[in-house]
Amino acid sequence: SSDLLPGSVPPSAQFAVQLEIYNRTPVPLGTLHPNPVSVSYRWLLPDGEIVDSNGIRTDIRPPLAPGCRRSYPVQVTAPAQPARYVLRLTLVQEWIQWFDSPAIGVYCDIPLEVGDQPPAEPSDEPPTI
């Protein structure tokens, strides 16, 4: 549907992005103890500088079996300062690591405008990691 991904959002807006996750690992991915894996995000400037490195966590429930794909609604809060940004969707294993680290490289970057201008044309394709 055409409302999968906004082209722009107002400052400090809360919104959801449908993210498709493909589990290429031999173990289930999920928000399970002792070290849960969740979907999260970072906000970057177009040059790659991170301006918000600790986004809201979205549970991966139900857990995703090895070799399977599923879409999850990811809750996001936009930065308060209007500008062009990159929304980096990724996974985080609490107290262990972020999956967008160079050693893992699992993320999806989405350019977004944060401001009071009319919304840009949305994307019809859900992002995938």
N, C-alpha and C positions, 0 to 999 in steps of 0.2 A: 504494500500500500504506500501511497505517497507521503504518509505522515511518519514513516519510519525514522527519519533523521532530519532535524531542522537545519536550515542553512544559516540561520541566525537566531539568537535568543537575547532577551533583555538582560541587563546586568542583574546579578544575584538570583536569576530565575532558577527554579527547580524544574527539572524535566526528566523524562525517561528516554533511553535509547535502547532499541532491541539489538542485542548482540548475539550472534551465533558463535558458539564455542564448539570446536572439533577436538575431541580428546585423542591425541596421537600417542598417549602414554600407555603403559601396560597396567596401570592402576586407575581406579575410579577417582574422578575429580569432584570434590565437594566440600561444603562447609562442615567438616567433621573434625572432632577433637582427636588428638591433642593439638595439632597444627592445622587449623582450617584453611582451606583455599577459598578465596572470595574474588569477585570481580571488583575492580576499583579503577581509578583514573588519575591522571595528572593533567594539569593545564600548562602548556608551554607557549612561548612566543614563537613566531615563525622561524626565528634563528636558532631554536632549540633550547633556549634558556627556560628552565623550569620556574614557573611562578606560583604553582600550588602543587605540592608533591604528595599530598595525603588526602585523597578523595574519599567520599562516602563508600562504605563497603556494601556490596550486594551479595547476598548468599547464593551459592550454587546449590539450589535445592529444586527438584531432587538431584542427587549426585549423578554425574555423567559417567557412564560406563566406558571402558576402553573401546576405541574405534567408533564411538557414537558422536552425533551432532545434536545440538538443541539450542533454541533461542531462549535468552533470559532478558527480562527488562532490567536495565541498569539505571539506578537513580543517580542523577548528576545535579550539582549546583554550579551555576556559571559564576565566573569571577565578578566582583563588584565594579571593576574598572573597565569601561568600554574600550575595546581594541580588537584586532584580529588575533586569534589564538589557534592553537592546535589542541584538540581534546585527544589525549592518548588513553585509550582503553586497554587495560591489561589485567593480569591476575596477580594476587598477592597471597603468599603463604605466611600467615601471621607468625611473627617472631623468627622467621627464617629468611625470606627473600621476596623481592618484587620480580615478576617474570619479564619485565621490560629491560632487565639488566643485559649488558652486551653478551654475557655468557649464555643467556637463554633466548633473548630476542623475540618474545611472544607479546605482540601488541598490535594495535590498529590505530593509526593517526587520522583524525578527522578535522579538517580546517573548519572553523566556525567563527562567525562575526558575533561579538558581544556588543550590543548597543541598542539604541532606540529606533533604528532604521527599519523600514518594512522588511519582512522576512525574505530571504533568498529562496530560490527554488529548492525544495527538499530532494534528497536522493531516494530512489526507489529500491535500492539494494541495501540490505542490512550489513553492517560491518561484521567481519569474521576474524576470530583469532584462533 
